[in-house]
Amino acid sequence: MHFDKAFELLLGHEGELADDPNDPGGLTKWGISQRSYPDVDIRNLTVDDAKAIYRRDYWNVNLSNRLPAWCRFDLFDASVHSGPNQAMKWLQFAVGELQDGHVGPRTIDAAHQIKRPYAALLRFNAARLLFMSKRKNWKHHGKGWAIRMAKNLYRGGKSGRSSQH
């Protein structure tokens, strides 16, 4: 999967302008929060501006283009949702590498060696779901987060993610 397709899918999870009092990110648009980006005019953020932020701060940080297609979207989605380092720890768990949160040649190689990608995606998302269920705002957003991860898994099983796009 390439970045443009991943971004399109991500927007299916992220909404337009929201200011949920139960969201610690505060004012949010396209999934970009005021808390994370205090210098960004969230109300006037365009989709193209959000796309540039996502490419720079989430997709490129975890060297997504160097990873196999089967894990790119889930890593990207988790990076946006929980931060790139935490997402990388889940990928490292899924591929049996040291969970230090930093992408490197061993993690990239281990991801390419996976013979059963969907099983690795199950491990990745199980670790993610367990982590998220312990968050203090699970009671407010847990159902939505669980649905988000379920949709990712469903898409992974149906889309042939193991092919290169």
Order of alpha helices (4+ residues) and beta strands (2+ residues): alpha-beta-beta-alpha-alpha-alpha-alpha-alpha-alpha
